[in-house]
Every structure is written in C-alpha cells, then in structure tokens.
Amino acid sequence: MNHLQQATNPGPIFPQFRLIEFNPRRASRGAEAARVEVTYSEGDMDELWMSPRDIRNNIREFGQQEGLQKALEAYGKGGRG
C-alpha cells in the first residue's frame, strides 16, 4: 500500500512589516520618515525608509498589516504625510 502525502498550498506568503522608528526631523524636511523592517518568507530582512505613499502602496499590495498601519499612523501623529 503506497500512501502519498500531498502538500497543501498555503497561498501567497507576503513579507511582514514592522515599524522601527518614526523620525520627525526627516518628516519636517520632506524625507521618508518611517523606518520599517521588512521580513521576507525566505528569512531575508531589509530596513527601508518609507513615505506615506510607499506605505499605502504596500498596504494595497500586501494587505492591511499592523506594522504598515502603525507606520502610517506615525505620520498623522508626528509629521507630514
């Protein structure tokens, strides 16, 4: 008797976002002010400075994630956006 196990497809695995800091001085100069850590499914990580537009584009592409929401809220509390 031969039993085959089929792997279930979990669907797309999106990167995870975490707000590291919001820098109001950068925001006052018009620069990207939300520093965000991005963790990819393979385990790779990046740290990116994001503008409100960058954040909204990532929400549109990867869904409403807590880290992205916190980054966008930081602009409302501490800087331009």
Sequence and secondary structure as in RCSB ss.txt:
>XXXX:A:sequence
MNHLQQATNPGPIFPQFRLIEFNPRRASRGAEAARVEVTYSEGDMDELWMSPRDIRNNIREFGQQEGLQKALEAY
GKGGRG
>XXXX:A:secstr
               EEEEEEE HHHHHTTS  EEEEEE TTS EEEEEE HHHHHHHHHHH   HHHHHHHHHH
HHHS  
